[in-house]
Amino acid sequence: MKIIVNGKPYSTGAATLKALKEELCIPSDVTILNGFQTTQNLELKENDCVTLIQKGKMPSKTELESMMCARHTPNVHSKVKKAKVAIAGLGGLGSNIAVLLARTGVGTLLLVDFDIVEPSNLNRQSYYISHLGLPKTLALKQQIEQINPFITVLTQQTRVTQENAHTLFGEYPIVCEAFDDPVCKAVLVNTLLEQCPQTKLVCGSGMAGYGSANTIQTVKKMNRLYVCGDGRTAAEVGRGLMAPRVTVCAAHQANMILRLILGIEEV
């Protein structure tokens, strides 16, 4: 019987998962059969996909790919692996979005920001004390390398302007806008909608404070523009940006990006 084990073709006479593990002599803490984690001694069938995972051990690139594939299903993972996404702004939204997309296995990420990590960022952005003083692009790239060292992470430590937006993002089919400044948001969105007719934009607007997370949603504003947030709750005196709602909005943006990668245009 021919099956796939940790991403590689394998011929076996074993009829069950237990028999297969005894045959391979692979100590495994987690067993995934066709995308389903199980502790049962299930029967094996032709072309089954089996992933055997040892906790605490870094797998090879092929094995990690198979583990990601096992979680995402092969068709989804193959599209995600080929995808290219650019993230403009690496603050509370952008840093968390980048981490979510890295965990999803997006093949190429472009990270763009001009700033460095400072102490007040730690309340909502995906950085640590060890990152203080580092460019956000470098700090985030280091984090992603600890999550999935096999994806491509490109960085540009620069301020996005109307003049350089097309050069920075023109070759990316999906661009994530994650700026704090509404003027910068408008410049990026308007420039890319005008100059990059194939680019889809996923933006954030309205996630400050500690109101109900249920008011945060994803809305398709026009053919190539999606906006995540409640659309009205901006930061102001007495209502700052806090990790829970910012992270919820970041997850909305990351999920919409995933849907676009998979060819799902509607929210």
C-alpha positions as CSV (number, residue, x, y, z in Angstrom):
1,M,0.0,0.0,0.0
2,K,1.3,3.4,-1.0
3,I,0.9,6.3,1.4
4,I,2.6,9.6,2.3
5,V,4.6,9.9,5.6
6,N,5.9,13.3,6.6
7,G,5.7,14.5,3.1
8,K,7.5,11.6,1.4
9,P,6.0,8.6,-0.6
10,Y,6.2,5.4,1.4
11,S,5.2,1.8,0.7
12,T,3.9,-0.2,3.7
13,G,2.3,-3.4,4.6
14,A,0.9,-1.9,7.9
15,A,-2.8,-1.8,8.2
16,T,-3.1,0.6,11.1
17,L,-1.4,3.7,12.5
18,K,0.1,1.7,15.4
19,A,1.5,-0.9,13.0
20,L,3.0,1.9,10.8
21,K,4.7,3.6,13.7
22,E,6.2,0.2,14.9
23,E,7.4,-0.5,11.3
24,L,9.0,3.0,11.0
25,C,10.4,3.0,14.6
26,I,9.7,6.8,14.7
27,P,8.9,8.1,18.2
28,S,6.0,10.5,17.8
29,D,4.0,12.6,20.2
30,V,1.4,13.8,17.7
31,T,-0.2,11.8,14.9
32,I,-2.1,13.5,12.1
33,L,-4.1,11.4,9.5
34,N,-5.4,13.3,6.5
35,G,-5.4,16.5,8.4
36,F,-7.0,15.1,11.5
37,Q,-5.0,14.8,14.8
38,T,-5.8,11.5,16.5
39,T,-4.7,9.2,19.3
40,Q,-6.8,6.3,17.9
41,N,-5.3,3.3,16.1
42,L,-7.1,4.0,12.9
43,E,-7.0,1.9,9.7
44,L,-4.7,3.0,6.8
45,K,-5.9,3.3,3.3
46,E,-4.2,3.8,-0.1
47,N,-2.9,7.3,-0.6
48,D,-3.4,8.3,3.0
49,C,-1.3,11.2,4.3
50,V,0.3,10.5,7.7
51,T,2.3,13.1,9.7
52,L,4.3,12.0,12.8
53,I,5.5,14.8,15.0
54,Q,8.0,14.8,17.8
55,K,7.5,17.6,20.3
56,G,10.5,19.8,20.9
57,K,12.3,18.8,17.8
58,M,12.8,21.1,14.8
59,P,11.8,19.2,11.6
60,S,13.4,19.4,8.2
61,K,11.9,21.8,5.6
62,T,10.1,18.9,3.9
63,E,8.7,17.6,7.2
64,L,7.6,21.1,8.3
65,E,5.9,21.6,4.9
66,S,4.1,18.3,5.4
67,M,3.0,19.3,8.9
68,M,1.7,22.7,7.6
69,C,0.0,20.9,4.7
70,A,-1.6,18.4,7.1
71,R,-3.1,21.2,9.1
72,H,-4.3,23.3,6.1
73,T,-5.2,20.6,3.7
74,P,-3.1,20.1,0.5
75,N,-5.1,22.4,-1.8
76,V,-5.1,25.3,0.6
77,H,-1.5,25.0,1.5
78,S,-0.2,24.9,-2.1
79,K,-2.0,28.2,-2.8
80,V,-0.8,29.8,0.4
81,K,2.8,28.7,-0.2
82,K,2.9,30.4,-3.6
83,A,1.3,33.6,-2.4
84,K,3.0,37.0,-2.1
85,V,1.7,39.6,0.4
86,A,3.1,43.1,1.3
87,I,2.4,44.7,4.7
88,A,2.7,48.5,4.9
89,G,3.2,49.5,8.6
90,L,4.4,47.2,11.3
91,G,2.7,48.5,14.4
92,G,-0.2,47.0,16.3
93,L,-2.0,45.8,13.2
94,G,0.9,45.1,10.8
95,S,3.2,43.2,13.2
96,N,0.3,40.9,14.3
97,I,-0.9,40.4,10.7
98,A,2.7,39.4,9.7
99,V,2.9,36.8,12.4
100,L,-0.5,35.4,11.5
101,L,0.4,35.1,7.8
102,A,3.8,33.6,8.7
103,R,2.0,30.9,10.8
104,T,-0.4,30.4,7.8
105,G,2.7,29.7,5.6
106,V,2.4,32.5,3.1
107,G,5.4,32.0,0.9
108,T,6.7,35.5,0.5
109,L,6.1,38.5,2.8
110,L,7.3,42.1,2.2
111,L,7.5,44.1,5.5
112,V,7.7,47.9,5.1
113,D,8.1,50.4,8.0
114,F,10.5,53.3,8.8
115,D,10.3,53.1,12.6
116,I,12.1,51.4,15.4
117,V,10.7,49.5,18.4
118,E,10.1,51.6,21.5
119,P,8.7,50.8,24.9
120,S,5.1,51.9,24.4
121,N,4.8,49.6,21.4
122,L,4.9,46.6,23.8
123,N,1.2,47.2,24.9
124,R,-0.2,45.9,21.6
125,Q,2.5,45.2,19.0
126,S,4.2,41.8,18.4
127,Y,7.6,42.8,19.9
128,Y,9.6,42.0,23.0
129,I,11.9,43.9,25.3
130,S,14.9,42.4,23.4
131,H,13.7,44.2,20.3
132,L,13.8,47.7,21.8
133,G,15.9,50.0,19.6
134,L,15.8,47.7,16.6
135,P,14.1,48.6,13.3
136,K,10.7,47.1,13.3
137,T,11.4,45.4,10.0
138,L,14.4,43.6,11.5
139,A,12.7,42.7,14.8
140,L,9.7,41.2,13.0
141,K,11.8,39.3,10.5
142,Q,13.7,37.7,13.5
143,Q,10.4,36.7,15.0
144,I,9.1,35.1,11.8
145,E,12.4,33.2,11.4
146,Q,11.5,31.6,14.8
147,I,8.1,30.6,13.5
148,N,8.8,29.4,10.0
149,P,12.4,29.8,8.7
150,F,11.5,28.4,5.3
151,I,9.3,31.3,4.0
152,T,10.8,34.3,2.3
153,V,10.8,37.6,4.2
154,L,11.8,40.8,2.5
155,T,12.1,44.1,4.2
156,Q,12.2,47.8,3.3
157,Q,13.0,50.2,6.1
158,T,11.5,53.3,4.6
159,R,8.5,55.7,4.9
160,V,5.8,55.0,2.3
161,T,5.0,58.1,0.1
162,Q,2.9,58.8,-2.9
163,E,6.1,58.8,-4.9
164,N,7.5,55.4,-3.8
165,A,4.3,53.4,-3.2
166,H,4.1,51.9,-6.7
167,T,7.8,50.9,-6.7
168,L,7.4,49.2,-3.3
169,F,4.2,47.4,-3.8
170,G,3.5,47.2,-7.6
171,E,4.4,43.6,-8.0
172,Y,2.3,42.4,-5.1
173,P,-1.2,41.1,-5.8
174,I,-2.3,41.7,-2.2
175,V,-1.2,44.7,0.0
176,C,-2.2,45.1,3.6
177,E,-2.5,48.7,4.8
178,A,-1.7,48.9,8.6
179,F,-0.9,52.6,9.3
180,D,-1.9,54.6,12.3
181,D,-2.0,57.9,10.5
182,P,-5.2,58.4,8.4
183,V,-3.4,60.7,5.9
184,C,-0.8,57.9,5.3
185,K,-3.7,55.4,4.9
186,A,-5.4,57.6,2.3
187,V,-2.2,58.2,0.3
188,L,-1.3,54.5,0.1
189,V,-4.9,53.4,-0.8
190,N,-5.5,56.1,-3.4
191,T,-2.1,55.6,-5.0
192,L,-2.3,51.8,-5.3
193,L,-6.0,51.9,-6.5
194,E,-5.0,54.4,-9.2
195,Q,-1.6,53.0,-10.3
196,C,-1.8,49.2,-9.6
197,P,-5.0,47.9,-11.3
198,Q,-4.4,44.3,-10.3
199,T,-3.6,44.9,-6.6
200,K,-6.2,44.2,-3.9
201,L,-5.9,46.1,-0.6
202,V,-6.9,45.0,2.9
203,C,-7.1,48.0,5.3
204,G,-7.9,48.7,9.0
205,S,-10.1,51.4,10.4
206,G,-11.6,51.7,13.9
207,M,-10.2,49.4,16.5
208,A,-9.3,51.7,19.4
209,G,-10.5,51.3,23.0
210,Y,-12.2,48.5,24.8
211,G,-15.7,48.3,23.2
212,S,-17.3,45.1,22.1
213,A,-15.1,43.1,19.7
214,N,-18.3,42.1,17.9
215,T,-18.5,45.5,16.3
216,I,-15.3,44.8,14.3
217,Q,-16.1,43.4,10.9
218,T,-14.8,43.0,7.4
219,V,-16.5,45.1,4.7
220,K,-15.9,45.1,0.9
221,K,-15.9,48.8,0.1
222,M,-15.3,48.4,-3.6
223,N,-14.0,45.9,-6.1
224,R,-10.4,45.8,-4.8
225,L,-10.7,47.4,-1.4
226,Y,-11.6,45.7,1.9
227,V,-11.8,47.5,5.3
228,C,-11.6,45.8,8.6
229,G,-12.6,47.4,11.9
230,D,-15.7,49.2,13.2
231,G,-15.1,52.1,10.9
232,R,-15.5,54.8,13.6
233,T,-13.6,54.2,16.9
234,A,-10.4,56.1,16.5
235,A,-7.8,56.6,19.2
236,E,-8.3,59.9,21.2
237,V,-7.7,61.3,24.7
238,G,-9.2,58.8,27.1
239,R,-9.4,56.0,24.5
240,G,-6.2,54.5,23.5
241,L,-5.1,51.5,21.3
242,M,-5.2,48.3,23.3
243,A,-4.1,44.8,22.5
244,P,-7.4,42.9,22.4
245,R,-9.4,45.0,19.9
246,V,-6.3,45.8,17.8
247,T,-5.5,42.1,17.6
248,V,-9.1,41.2,16.7
249,C,-8.9,43.7,13.8
250,A,-5.5,42.3,12.7
251,A,-7.0,38.8,12.7
252,H,-9.8,40.1,10.4
253,Q,-7.3,41.5,8.0
254,A,-5.2,38.3,8.0
255,N,-8.2,36.2,7.4
256,M,-9.4,38.4,4.5
257,I,-5.9,38.1,3.0
258,L,-6.1,34.3,3.3
259,R,-9.5,34.3,1.6
260,L,-8.2,36.4,-1.3
261,I,-5.2,34.1,-1.7
262,L,-7.8,31.2,-2.0
263,G,-9.8,33.2,-4.6
264,I,-12.7,34.1,-2.3
265,E,-13.5,37.7,-3.2
266,E,-16.6,38.2,-1.0
267,V,-16.6,38.8,2.8
